[in-house]
Amino acid sequence: MASTPDSMTIGQLARQAGVNVETVRFYQRRGLMFEPDRPAGGIRRYSPGDVARVSFIKAAQRLGFSLDEIAELLMLDDGASCAQARARAERKLLDVRSKIADLRQIEAALGGLVQQCATVKGQVRCPLIASLHDAAA
């Protein structure tokens, strides 16, 4: 069967979506994508809608959604309400903001330790190493 604009192999799908074939298969195993039937003696065929679905998954991953969260979003995209999608996005936003706050605290602590290291002279214990030993104790 020749490829038509509406029919492509898994390799063509992967190239158009900017992923590799194993990524498509992984998404199929995770239930994020359907695996088309294989016609007798033929190969499975994919549509532009499948390219769009892979692109959706990749875009959601770039925003920090896990594959489980993406599965929920895909179910919402398949017919549920926008309010549910918004609620999930709000939860993800709170999670991201929490991680940013944690990273700012880490940045401040490391910044202080680096500055202490720069000001300490002579044969004294390194403040960064001392701090890590103290935290481990």
N, CA, C and O atoms as CSV, one atom per row, in Angstrom:
chain,resi,resn,atom,element,x,y,z
A,1,MET,N,N,0.853,-1.189,0.000
A,1,MET,CA,C,0.000,0.000,0.000
A,1,MET,C,C,0.884,1.231,0.000
A,1,MET,O,O,1.751,1.360,0.864
A,2,ALA,N,N,0.696,2.112,-0.915
A,2,ALA,CA,C,1.495,3.331,-1.014
A,2,ALA,C,C,1.045,4.341,0.037
A,2,ALA,O,O,-0.120,4.377,0.433
A,3,SER,N,N,1.991,5.151,0.473
A,3,SER,CA,C,1.686,6.180,1.459
A,3,SER,C,C,0.920,7.313,0.790
A,3,SER,O,O,1.289,7.763,-0.295
A,4,THR,N,N,-0.136,7.768,1.434
A,4,THR,CA,C,-0.893,8.920,0.954
A,4,THR,C,C,-0.720,10.031,1.969
A,4,THR,O,O,-0.214,9.781,3.062
A,5,PRO,N,N,-1.128,11.261,1.642
A,5,PRO,CA,C,-0.984,12.348,2.621
A,5,PRO,C,C,-1.694,12.043,3.942
A,5,PRO,O,O,-1.307,12.564,4.988
A,6,ASP,N,N,-2.726,11.204,3.898
A,6,ASP,CA,C,-3.462,10.869,5.112
A,6,ASP,C,C,-3.052,9.523,5.692
A,6,ASP,O,O,-3.688,9.036,6.626
A,7,SER,N,N,-2.002,8.916,5.154
A,7,SER,CA,C,-1.595,7.590,5.585
A,7,SER,C,C,-0.081,7.505,5.583
A,7,SER,O,O,0.554,7.707,4.548
A,8,MET,N,N,0.496,7.209,6.731
A,8,MET,CA,C,1.959,7.151,6.818
A,8,MET,C,C,2.391,5.987,7.691
A,8,MET,O,O,1.618,5.491,8.510
A,9,THR,N,N,3.620,5.560,7.512
A,9,THR,CA,C,4.195,4.507,8.340
A,9,THR,C,C,4.579,5.091,9.693
A,9,THR,O,O,4.545,6.306,9.887
A,10,ILE,N,N,4.942,4.226,10.614
A,10,ILE,CA,C,5.370,4.700,11.933
A,10,ILE,C,C,6.638,5.542,11.816
A,10,ILE,O,O,6.813,6.506,12.561
A,11,GLY,N,N,7.520,5.184,10.888
A,11,GLY,CA,C,8.735,5.969,10.676
A,11,GLY,C,C,8.428,7.362,10.163
A,11,GLY,O,O,9.031,8.341,10.603
A,12,GLN,N,N,7.489,7.450,9.230
A,12,GLN,CA,C,7.092,8.762,8.707
A,12,GLN,C,C,6.414,9.588,9.797
A,12,GLN,O,O,6.651,10.791,9.913
A,13,LEU,N,N,5.571,8.938,10.591
A,13,LEU,CA,C,4.918,9.613,11.719
A,13,LEU,C,C,5.978,10.181,12.663
A,13,LEU,O,O,5.919,11.347,13.051
A,14,ALA,N,N,6.939,9.347,13.023
A,14,ALA,CA,C,7.980,9.773,13.959
A,14,ALA,C,C,8.758,10.965,13.407
A,14,ALA,O,O,9.002,11.936,14.124
A,15,ARG,N,N,9.147,10.891,12.135
A,15,ARG,CA,C,9.899,12.005,11.529
A,15,ARG,C,C,9.081,13.292,11.550
A,15,ARG,O,O,9.593,14.350,11.917
A,16,GLN,N,N,7.818,13.205,11.160
A,16,GLN,CA,C,6.979,14.413,11.125
A,16,GLN,C,C,6.763,14.995,12.510
A,16,GLN,O,O,6.636,16.210,12.662
A,17,ALA,N,N,6.722,14.131,13.529
A,17,ALA,CA,C,6.494,14.599,14.900
A,17,ALA,C,C,7.795,14.989,15.599
A,17,ALA,O,O,7.765,15.566,16.687
A,18,GLY,N,N,8.928,14.679,14.985
A,18,GLY,CA,C,10.217,15.038,15.576
A,18,GLY,C,C,10.631,14.138,16.719
A,18,GLY,O,O,11.327,14.575,17.636
A,19,VAL,N,N,10.206,12.874,16.676
A,19,VAL,CA,C,10.581,11.892,17.693
A,19,VAL,C,C,11.130,10.658,16.986
A,19,VAL,O,O,11.159,10.599,15.757
A,20,ASN,N,N,11.562,9.684,17.763
A,20,ASN,CA,C,11.973,8.449,17.112
A,20,ASN,C,C,10.857,7.410,17.216
A,20,ASN,O,O,9.901,7.584,17.972
A,21,VAL,N,N,10.990,6.346,16.460
A,21,VAL,CA,C,9.958,5.310,16.386
A,21,VAL,C,C,9.701,4.707,17.765
A,21,VAL,O,O,8.557,4.420,18.115
A,22,GLU,N,N,10.757,4.516,18.544
A,22,GLU,CA,C,10.584,3.918,19.871
A,22,GLU,C,C,9.751,4.806,20.788
A,22,GLU,O,O,9.050,4.305,21.666
A,23,THR,N,N,9.823,6.109,20.593
A,23,THR,CA,C,8.993,7.029,21.373
A,23,THR,C,C,7.528,6.799,21.056
A,23,THR,O,O,6.696,6.765,21.963
A,24,VAL,N,N,7.202,6.642,19.783
A,24,VAL,CA,C,5.814,6.363,19.387
A,24,VAL,C,C,5.360,5.046,20.007
A,24,VAL,O,O,4.260,4.966,20.555
A,25,ARG,N,N,6.185,4.031,19.927
A,25,ARG,CA,C,5.823,2.720,20.504
A,25,ARG,C,C,5.649,2.814,22.019
A,25,ARG,O,O,4.754,2.194,22.594
A,26,PHE,N,N,6.521,3.599,22.656
A,26,PHE,CA,C,6.411,3.791,24.107
A,26,PHE,C,C,5.081,4.451,24.457
A,26,PHE,O,O,4.403,4.026,25.393
A,27,TYR,N,N,4.710,5.484,23.711
A,27,TYR,CA,C,3.426,6.148,23.943
A,27,TYR,C,C,2.266,5.180,23.733
A,27,TYR,O,O,1.263,5.251,24.443
A,28,GLN,N,N,2.394,4.295,22.784
A,28,GLN,CA,C,1.348,3.298,22.555
A,28,GLN,C,C,1.258,2.350,23.746
A,28,GLN,O,O,0.161,2.043,24.213
A,29,ARG,N,N,2.400,1.885,24.237
A,29,ARG,CA,C,2.392,0.981,25.410
A,29,ARG,C,C,1.801,1.664,26.638
A,29,ARG,O,O,1.137,1.015,27.447
A,30,ARG,N,N,2.036,2.976,26.784
A,30,ARG,CA,C,1.513,3.740,27.922
A,30,ARG,C,C,0.039,4.099,27.747
A,30,ARG,O,O,-0.581,4.638,28.665
A,31,GLY,N,N,-0.527,3.805,26.573
A,31,GLY,CA,C,-1.934,4.102,26.330
A,31,GLY,C,C,-2.194,5.546,25.925
A,31,GLY,O,O,-3.342,5.989,25.924
A,32,LEU,N,N,-1.151,6.279,25.584
A,32,LEU,CA,C,-1.310,7.666,25.159
A,32,LEU,C,C,-1.710,7.765,23.688
A,32,LEU,O,O,-2.275,8.766,23.247
A,33,MET,N,N,-1.408,6.716,22.948
A,33,MET,CA,C,-1.745,6.643,21.521
A,33,MET,C,C,-2.313,5.272,21.218
A,33,MET,O,O,-1.971,4.275,21.854
A,34,PHE,N,N,-3.184,5.252,20.238
A,34,PHE,CA,C,-3.732,3.987,19.788
A,34,PHE,C,C,-2.786,3.355,18.775
A,34,PHE,O,O,-2.091,4.046,18.030
A,35,GLU,N,N,-2.779,2.037,18.766
A,35,GLU,CA,C,-1.996,1.311,17.767
A,35,GLU,C,C,-2.969,0.848,16.682
A,35,GLU,O,O,-3.854,0.036,16.950
A,36,PRO,N,N,-2.812,1.354,15.474
A,36,PRO,CA,C,-3.756,0.969,14.420
A,36,PRO,C,C,-3.663,-0.521,14.112
A,36,PRO,O,O,-2.635,-1.158,14.345
A,37,ASP,N,N,-4.741,-1.053,13.593
A,37,ASP,CA,C,-4.739,-2.448,13.164
A,37,ASP,C,C,-3.766,-2.620,12.013
A,37,ASP,O,O,-3.537,-1.710,11.216
A,38,ARG,N,N,-3.202,-3.818,11.954
A,38,ARG,CA,C,-2.305,-4.154,10.843
A,38,ARG,C,C,-3.113,-4.940,9.823
A,38,ARG,O,O,-3.605,-6.026,10.128
A,39,PRO,N,N,-3.254,-4.407,8.617
A,39,PRO,CA,C,-4.000,-5.161,7.605
A,39,PRO,C,C,-3.246,-6.445,7.252
A,39,PRO,O,O,-2.025,-6.508,7.397
A,40,ALA,N,N,-3.950,-7.438,6.803
A,40,ALA,CA,C,-3.329,-8.717,6.450
A,40,ALA,C,C,-2.180,-8.483,5.471
A,40,ALA,O,O,-2.373,-7.951,4.378
A,41,GLY,N,N,-0.995,-8.887,5.885
A,41,GLY,CA,C,0.175,-8.761,5.023
A,41,GLY,C,C,0.673,-7.336,4.847
A,41,GLY,O,O,1.562,-7.095,4.030
A,42,GLY,N,N,0.131,-6.405,5.579
A,42,GLY,CA,C,0.527,-5.004,5.409
A,42,GLY,C,C,1.149,-4.428,6.658
A,42,GLY,O,O,1.460,-5.141,7.612
A,43,ILE,N,N,1.320,-3.133,6.629
A,43,ILE,CA,C,1.883,-2.432,7.780
A,43,ILE,C,C,0.860,-1.436,8.309
A,43,ILE,O,O,-0.030,-0.987,7.587
A,44,ARG,N,N,1.008,-1.107,9.572
A,44,ARG,CA,C,0.100,-0.148,10.196
A,44,ARG,C,C,0.258,1.221,9.546
A,44,ARG,O,O,1.347,1.602,9.117
A,45,ARG,N,N,-0.841,1.941,9.483
A,45,ARG,CA,C,-0.844,3.269,8.896
A,45,ARG,C,C,-1.318,4.287,9.913
A,45,ARG,O,O,-2.218,4.018,10.709
A,46,TYR,N,N,-0.709,5.446,9.878
A,46,TYR,CA,C,-1.013,6.527,10.808
A,46,TYR,C,C,-1.502,7.743,10.040
A,46,TYR,O,O,-1.245,7.889,8.845
A,47,SER,N,N,-2.213,8.613,10.749
A,47,SER,CA,C,-2.817,9.792,10.116
A,47,SER,C,C,-2.178,11.074,10.648
A,47,SER,O,O,-1.423,11.040,11.620
A,48,PRO,N,N,-2.482,12.196,10.012
A,48,PRO,CA,C,-2.014,13.485,10.536
A,48,PRO,C,C,-2.502,13.724,11.971
A,48,PRO,O,O,-1.835,14.414,12.741
A,49,GLY,N,N,-3.642,13.167,12.327
A,49,GLY,CA,C,-4.123,13.279,13.705
A,49,GLY,C,C,-3.170,12.632,14.698
A,49,GLY,O,O,-3.038,13.088,15.834
A,50,ASP,N,N,-2.504,11.561,14.259
A,50,ASP,CA,C,-1.519,10.909,15.123
A,50,ASP,C,C,-0.290,11.793,15.308
A,50,ASP,O,O,0.298,11.830,16.390
A,51,VAL,N,N,0.094,12.498,14.260
A,51,VAL,CA,C,1.209,13.451,14.372
A,51,VAL,C,C,0.837,14.546,15.368
A,51,VAL,O,O,1.647,14.934,16.210
A,52,ALA,N,N,-0.388,15.037,15.263
A,52,ALA,CA,C,-0.853,16.080,16.181
A,52,ALA,C,C,-0.856,15.570,17.623
A,52,ALA,O,O,-0.514,16.311,18.544
A,53,ARG,N,N,-1.239,14.319,17.818
A,53,ARG,CA,C,-1.279,13.753,19.172
A,53,ARG,C,C,0.126,13.655,19.761
A,53,ARG,O,O,0.335,14.014,20.920
A,54,VAL,N,N,1.083,13.175,18.982
A,54,VAL,CA,C,2.471,13.107,19.461
A,54,VAL,C,C,2.973,14.511,19.775
A,54,VAL,O,O,3.639,14.723,20.788
A,55,SER,N,N,2.658,15.461,18.917
A,55,SER,CA,C,3.082,16.844,19.150
A,55,SER,C,C,2.468,17.403,20.426
A,55,SER,O,O,3.130,18.132,21.165
A,56,PHE,N,N,1.209,17.069,20.689
A,56,PHE,CA,C,0.537,17.486,21.923
A,56,PHE,C,C,1.270,16.912,23.130
A,56,PHE,O,O,1.533,17.621,24.102
A,57,ILE,N,N,1.598,15.617,23.060
A,57,ILE,CA,C,2.293,14.957,24.181
A,57,ILE,C,C,3.630,15.637,24.438
A,57,ILE,O,O,3.966,15.929,25.585
A,58,LYS,N,N,4.397,15.890,23.379
A,58,LYS,CA,C,5.703,16.527,23.544
A,58,LYS,C,C,5.570,17.941,24.103
A,58,LYS,O,O,6.361,18.347,24.954
A,59,ALA,N,N,4.581,18.691,23.633
A,59,ALA,CA,C,4.371,20.053,24.136
A,59,ALA,C,C,4.015,20.026,25.619
A,59,ALA,O,O,4.504,20.853,26.389
A,60,ALA,N,N,3.175,19.089,26.020
A,60,ALA,CA,C,2.791,18.969,27.434
A,60,ALA,C,C,4.002,18.581,28.282
A,60,ALA,O,O,4.160,19.076,29.398
A,61,GLN,N,N,4.852,17.705,27.763
A,61,GLN,CA,C,6.060,17.329,28.504
A,61,GLN,C,C,6.972,18.535,28.697
A,61,GLN,O,O,7.557,18.709,29.767
A,62,ARG,N,N,7.095,19.366,27.666
A,62,ARG,CA,C,7.938,20.571,27.796
A,62,ARG,C,C,7.406,21.511,28.869
A,62,ARG,O,O,8.174,22.266,29.467
A,63,LEU,N,N,6.096,21.473,29.118
A,63,LEU,CA,C,5.505,22.303,30.170
A,63,LEU,C,C,5.623,21.650,31.546
A,63,LEU,O,O,5.193,22.227,32.545
A,64,GLY,N,N,6.199,20.460,31.601
A,64,GLY,CA,C,6.436,19.806,32.880
A,64,GLY,C,C,5.386,18.792,33.290
A,64,GLY,O,O,5.439,18.277,34.407
A,65,PHE,N,N,4.439,18.492,32.425
A,65,PHE,CA,C,3.425,17.492,32.761
A,65,PHE,C,C,4.031,16.098,32.654
A,65,PHE,O,O,4.778,15.805,31.721
A,66,SER,N,N,3.704,15.247,33.612
A,66,SER,CA,C,4.133,13.854,33.567
A,66,SER,C,C,3.281,13.100,32.550
A,66,SER,O,O,2.251,13.608,32.107
A,67,LEU,N,N,3.701,11.900,32.180
A,67,LEU,CA,C,2.915,11.123,31.222
A,67,LEU,C,C,1.540,10.776,31.786
A,67,LEU,O,O,0.565,10.736,31.036
A,68,ASP,N,N,1.443,10.525,33.087
A,68,ASP,CA,C,0.132,10.265,33.691
A,68,ASP,C,C,-0.764,11.498,33.593
A,68,ASP,O,O,-1.953,11.391,33.295
A,69,GLU,N,N,-0.182,12.667,33.848
A,69,GLU,CA,C,-0.955,13.909,33.735
A,69,GLU,C,C,-1.358,14.162,32.283
A,69,GLU,O,O,-2.455,14.651,32.011
A,70,ILE,N,N,-0.471,13.829,31.365
A,70,ILE,CA,C,-0.783,13.998,29.947
A,70,ILE,C,C,-1.923,13.077,29.541
A,70,ILE,O,O,-2.784,13.463,28.751
A,71,ALA,N,N,-1.932,11.867,30.075
A,71,ALA,CA,C,-3.033,10.946,29.777
A,71,ALA,C,C,-4.362,11.557,30.215
A,71,ALA,O,O,-5.365,11.439,29.512
A,72,GLU,N,N,-4.367,12.209,31.378
A,72,GLU,CA,C,-5.591,12.873,31.851
A,72,GLU,C,C,-5.980,14.015,30.914
A,72,GLU,O,O,-7.154,14.178,30.584
A,73,LEU,N,N,-4.990,14.805,30.484
A,73,LEU,CA,C,-5.276,15.907,29.571
A,73,LEU,C,C,-5.817,15.386,28.240
A,73,LEU,O,O,-6.722,15.981,27.656
A,74,LEU,N,N,-5.264,14.287,27.770
A,74,LEU,CA,C,-5.746,13.709,26.512
A,74,LEU,C,C,-7.189,13.238,26.645
A,74,LEU,O,O,-7.975,13.365,25.706
A,75,MET,N,N,-7.540,12.696,27.811
A,75,MET,CA,C,-8.931,12.292,28.022
A,75,MET,C,C,-9.835,13.524,27.992
A,75,MET,O,O,-10.938,13.477,27.447
A,76,LEU,N,N,-9.367,14.617,28.576
A,76,LEU,CA,C,-10.148,15.848,28.559
A,76,LEU,C,C,-10.259,16.378,27.137
A,76,LEU,O,O,-11.314,16.865,26.730
A,77,ASP,N,N,-9.173,16.282,26.388
A,77,ASP,CA,C,-9.181,16.722,24.994
A,77,ASP,C,C,-10.127,15.871,24.160
A,77,ASP,O,O,-10.642,16.319,23.135
A,78,ASP,N,N,-10.347,14.657,24.602
A,78,ASP,CA,C,-11.218,13.754,23.861
A,78,ASP,C,C,-12.689,13.962,24.206
A,78,ASP,O,O,-13.524,13.146,23.817
A,79,GLY,N,N,-13.032,15.041,24.933
A,79,GLY,CA,C,-14.447,15.323,25.119
A,79,GLY,C,C,-14.882,15.890,26.456
A,79,GLY,O,O,-16.060,16.220,26.595
A,80,ALA,N,N,-14.026,16.026,27.439
A,80,ALA,CA,C,-14.450,16.556,28.734
A,80,ALA,C,C,-14.363,18.081,28.726
A,80,ALA,O,O,-14.107,18.694,27.690
A,81,SER,N,N,-14.578,18.676,29.882
A,81,SER,CA,C,-14.708,20.139,29.933
A,81,SER,C,C,-13.384,20.866,30.114
A,81,SER,O,O,-12.411,20.314,30.629
A,82,CYS,N,N,-13.377,22.096,29.684
A,82,CYS,CA,C,-12.222,22.978,29.814
A,82,CYS,C,C,-11.928,23.274,31.285
A,82,CYS,O,O,-10.770,23.465,31.656
A,83,ALA,N,N,-12.951,23.312,32.113
A,83,ALA,CA,C,-12.768,23.604,33.538
A,83,ALA,C,C,-11.883,22.547,34.193
A,83,ALA,O,O,-11.059,22.872,35.048
A,84,GLN,N,N,-12.044,21.301,33.804
A,84,GLN,CA,C,-11.201,20.236,34.372
A,84,GLN,C,C,-9.752,20.389,33.918
A,84,GLN,O,O,-8.828,20.194,34.708
A,85,ALA,N,N,-9.556,20.735,32.661
A,85,ALA,CA,C,-8.202,20.946,32.157
A,85,ALA,C,C,-7.557,22.121,32.880
A,85,ALA,O,O,-6.381,22.074,33.238
A,86,ARG,N,N,-8.340,23.176,33.092
A,86,ARG,CA,C,-7.821,24.344,33.804
A,86,ARG,C,C,-7.426,23.976,35.237
A,86,ARG,O,O,-6.387,24.423,35.723
A,87,ALA,N,N,-8.228,23.180,35.903
A,87,ALA,CA,C,-7.915,22.759,37.277
A,87,ALA,C,C,-6.603,21.985,37.321
A,87,ALA,O,O,-5.793,22.180,38.228
A,88,ARG,N,N,-6.397,21.124,36.359
A,88,ARG,CA,C,-5.137,20.370,36.304
A,88,ARG,C,C,-3.959,21.311,36.039
A,88,ARG,O,O,-2.895,21.166,36.641
A,89,ALA,N,N,-4.152,22.262,35.146
A,89,ALA,CA,C,-3.092,23.220,34.847
A,89,ALA,C,C,-2.791,24.097,36.064
A,89,ALA,O,O,-1.633,24.430,36.315
A,90,GLU,N,N,-3.824,24.473,36.818
A,90,GLU,CA,C,-3.603,25.268,38.035
A,90,GLU,C,C,-2.806,24.479,39.061
A,90,GLU,O,O,-1.933,25.037,39.726
A,91,ARG,N,N,-3.095,23.181,39.199
A,91,ARG,CA,C,-2.320,22.334,40.120
A,91,ARG,C,C,-0.865,22.257,39.669
A,91,ARG,O,O,0.049,22.322,40.492
A,92,LYS,N,N,-0.652,22.119,38.367
A,92,LYS,CA,C,0.709,22.046,37.839
A,92,LYS,C,C,1.426,23.377,38.073
A,92,LYS,O,O,2.609,23.387,38.411
A,93,LEU,N,N,0.731,24.482,37.899
A,93,LEU,CA,C,1.323,25.792,38.121
A,93,LEU,C,C,1.743,25.955,39.585
A,93,LEU,O,O,2.823,26.477,39.862
A,94,LEU,N,N,0.907,25.517,40.515
A,94,LEU,CA,C,1.274,25.576,41.936
A,94,LEU,C,C,2.506,24.728,42.211
A,94,LEU,O,O,3.387,25.130,42.970
A,95,ASP,N,N,2.563,23.563,41.596
A,95,ASP,CA,C,3.717,22.676,41.758
A,95,ASP,C,C,4.986,23.340,41.220
A,95,ASP,O,O,6.036,23.281,41.859
A,96,VAL,N,N,4.891,23.963,40.060
A,96,VAL,CA,C,6.046,24.643,39.463
A,96,VAL,C,C,6.484,25.803,40.346
A,96,VAL,O,O,7.679,25.996,40.568
A,97,ARG,N,N,5.531,26.572,40.847
A,97,ARG,CA,C,5.882,27.704,41.718
A,97,ARG,C,C,6.552,27.228,43.002
A,97,ARG,O,O,7.473,27.878,43.496
A,98,SER,N,N,6.108,26.118,43.538
A,98,SER,CA,C,6.727,25.540,44.730
A,98,SER,C,C,8.172,25.118,44.442
A,98,SER,O,O,9.069,25.351,45.252
A,99,LYS,N,N,8.379,24.502,43.291
A,99,LYS,CA,C,9.732,24.089,42.912
A,99,LYS,C,C,10.629,25.303,42.714
A,99,LYS,O,O,11.802,25.279,43.087
A,100,ILE,N,N,10.084,26.360,42.132
A,100,ILE,CA,C,10.866,27.591,41.936
A,100,ILE,C,C,11.263,28.176,43.289
A,100,ILE,O,O,12.399,28.617,43.459
A,101,ALA,N,N,10.349,28.185,44.246
A,101,ALA,CA,C,10.660,28.695,45.587
A,101,ALA,C,C,11.762,27.858,46.226
A,101,ALA,O,O,12.679,28.400,46.843
A,102,ASP,N,N,11.671,26.537,46.079
A,102,ASP,CA,C,12.715,25.652,46.617
A,102,ASP,C,C,14.059,25.946,45.959
A,102,ASP,O,O,15.088,26.009,46.631
A,103,LEU,N,N,14.041,26.125,44.636
A,103,LEU,CA,C,15.288,26.419,43.923
A,103,LEU,C,C,15.871,27.770,44.335
A,103,LEU,O,O,17.092,27.924,44.381
A,104,ARG,N,N,15.026,28.738,44.633
A,104,ARG,CA,C,15.529,30.042,45.092
A,104,ARG,C,C,16.210,29.910,46.449
A,104,ARG,O,O,17.223,30.560,46.705
A,105,GLN,N,N,15.653,29.068,47.319
A,105,GLN,CA,C,16.282,28.836,48.625
A,105,GLN,C,C,17.631,28.151,48.450
A,105,GLN,O,O,18.602,28.503,49.119
A,106,ILE,N,N,17.691,27.182,47.557
A,106,ILE,CA,C,18.955,26.498,47.285
A,106,ILE,C,C,19.969,27.480,46.714
A,106,ILE,O,O,21.141,27.469,47.093
A,107,GLU,N,N,19.504,28.335,45.790
A,107,GLU,CA,C,20.379,29.334,45.188
A,107,GLU,C,C,20.954,30.263,46.262
A,107,GLU,O,O,22.148,30.561,46.255
A,108,ALA,N,N,20.107,30.714,47.175
A,108,ALA,CA,C,20.570,31.629,48.231
A,108,ALA,C,C,21.581,30.936,49.141
A,108,ALA,O,O,22.607,31.519,49.490
A,109,ALA,N,N,21.292,29.698,49.522
A,109,ALA,CA,C,22.213,28.959,50.402
A,109,ALA,C,C,23.554,28.737,49.709
A,109,ALA,O,O,24.607,28.960,50.306
A,110,LEU,N,N,23.519,28.302,48.461
A,110,LEU,CA,C,24.767,28.077,47.733
A,110,LEU,C,C,25.519,29.381,47.501
A,110,LEU,O,O,26.746,29.420,47.596
A,111,GLY,N,N,24.792,30.436,47.199
A,111,GLY,CA,C,25.433,31.738,47.001
A,111,GLY,C,C,26.182,32.186,48.247
A,111,GLY,O,O,27.306,32.683,48.172
A,112,GLY,N,N,25.537,32.000,49.392
A,112,GLY,CA,C,26.197,32.363,50.648
A,112,GLY,C,C,27.431,31.521,50.917
A,112,GLY,O,O,28.457,32.037,51.360
A,113,LEU,N,N,27.332,30.226,50.650
A,113,LEU,CA,C,28.483,29.350,50.868
A,113,LEU,C,C,29.624,29.666,49.911
A,113,LEU,O,O,30.789,29.639,50.306
A,114,VAL,N,N,29.298,29.965,48.654
A,114,VAL,CA,C,30.336,30.323,47.687
A,114,VAL,C,C,31.026,31.611,48.116
A,114,VAL,O,O,32.247,31.730,48.005
A,115,GLN,N,N,30.255,32.570,48.603
A,115,GLN,CA,C,30.846,33.829,49.058
A,115,GLN,C,C,31.747,33.581,50.271
A,115,GLN,O,O,32.828,34.163,50.372
A,116,GLN,N,N,31.300,32.715,51.192
A,116,GLN,CA,C,32.141,32.387,52.348
A,116,GLN,C,C,33.443,31.742,51.898
A,116,GLN,O,O,34.510,32.038,52.436
A,117,CYS,N,N,33.350,30.862,50.912
A,117,CYS,CA,C,34.559,30.208,50.399
A,117,CYS,C,C,35.534,31.231,49.817
A,117,CYS,O,O,36.750,31.087,49.946
A,118,ALA,N,N,34.991,32.255,49.182
A,118,ALA,CA,C,35.840,33.271,48.554
A,118,ALA,C,C,36.520,34.158,49.575
A,118,ALA,O,O,37.591,34.697,49.298
A,119,THR,N,N,35.927,34.326,50.759
A,119,THR,CA,C,36.486,35.244,51.749
A,119,THR,C,C,37.399,34.559,52.752
A,119,THR,O,O,38.150,35.228,53.461
A,120,VAL,N,N,37.344,33.225,52.822
A,120,VAL,CA,C,38.168,32.487,53.781
A,120,VAL,C,C,39.568,32.325,53.207
A,120,VAL,O,O,39.740,31.888,52.069
A,121,LYS,N,N,40.559,32.680,54.005
A,121,LYS,CA,C,41.954,32.566,53.573
A,121,LYS,C,C,42.713,31.688,54.574
A,121,LYS,O,O,42.337,31.589,55.742
A,122,GLY,N,N,43.764,31.067,54.104
A,122,GLY,CA,C,44.630,30.307,54.990
A,122,GLY,C,C,44.206,28.854,55.103
A,122,GLY,O,O,43.493,28.320,54.253
A,123,GLN,N,N,44.664,28.234,56.172
A,123,GLN,CA,C,44.469,26.801,56.392
A,123,GLN,C,C,43.252,26.537,57.274
A,123,GLN,O,O,43.371,25.881,58.309
A,124,VAL,N,N,42.083,27.039,56.878
A,124,VAL,CA,C,40.856,26.797,57.623
A,124,VAL,C,C,39.981,25.850,56.821
A,124,VAL,O,O,40.159,25.680,55.615
A,125,ARG,N,N,39.042,25.243,57.509
A,125,ARG,CA,C,38.137,24.307,56.845
A,125,ARG,C,C,37.228,25.057,55.873
A,125,ARG,O,O,36.696,26.118,56.202
A,126,CYS,N,N,37.056,24.507,54.693
A,126,CYS,CA,C,36.218,25.117,53.665
A,126,CYS,C,C,34.777,25.201,54.165
A,126,CYS,O,O,34.224,24.183,54.581
A,127,PRO,N,N,34.149,26.384,54.139
A,127,PRO,CA,C,32.783,26.530,54.635
A,127,PRO,C,C,31.769,25.667,53.893
A,127,PRO,O,O,30.825,25.172,54.509
A,128,LEU,N,N,31.938,25.475,52.590
A,128,LEU,CA,C,31.027,24.647,51.820
A,128,LEU,C,C,31.109,23.194,52.277
A,128,LEU,O,O,30.086,22.556,52.529
A,129,ILE,N,N,32.311,22.683,52.381
A,129,ILE,CA,C,32.500,21.292,52.821
A,129,ILE,C,C,32.028,21.129,54.262
A,129,ILE,O,O,31.383,20.134,54.591
A,130,ALA,N,N,32.342,22.100,55.128
A,130,ALA,CA,C,31.913,22.047,56.525
A,130,ALA,C,C,30.384,22.030,56.613
A,130,ALA,O,O,29.816,21.275,57.403
A,131,SER,N,N,29.731,22.846,55.819
A,131,SER,CA,C,28.270,22.913,55.817
A,131,SER,C,C,27.662,21.592,55.385
A,131,SER,O,O,26.681,21.138,55.973
A,132,LEU,N,N,28.233,20.973,54.364
A,132,LEU,CA,C,27.723,19.670,53.902
A,132,LEU,C,C,27.931,18.580,54.957
A,132,LEU,O,O,27.070,17.720,55.148
A,133,HIS,N,N,29.078,18.621,55.640
A,133,HIS,CA,C,29.311,17.660,56.747
A,133,HIS,C,C,28.319,17.883,57.866
A,133,HIS,O,O,27.786,16.923,58.423
A,134,ASP,N,N,28.058,19.156,58.208
A,134,ASP,CA,C,27.101,19.466,59.276
A,134,ASP,C,C,25.700,18.998,58.904
A,134,ASP,O,O,24.975,18.475,59.750
A,135,ALA,N,N,25.320,19.180,57.662
A,135,ALA,CA,C,23.985,18.763,57.220
A,135,ALA,C,C,23.847,17.250,57.239
A,135,ALA,O,O,22.762,16.728,57.495
A,136,ALA,N,N,24.946,16.535,56.967
A,136,ALA,CA,C,24.904,15.074,56.952
A,136,ALA,C,C,24.842,14.489,58.363
A,136,ALA,O,O,24.381,13.366,58.563
A,137,ALA,N,N,25.314,15.273,59.336
A,137,ALA,CA,C,25.375,14.767,60.730
A,137,ALA,C,C,24.046,14.808,61.415
A,137,ALA,O,O,23.939,14.420,62.578
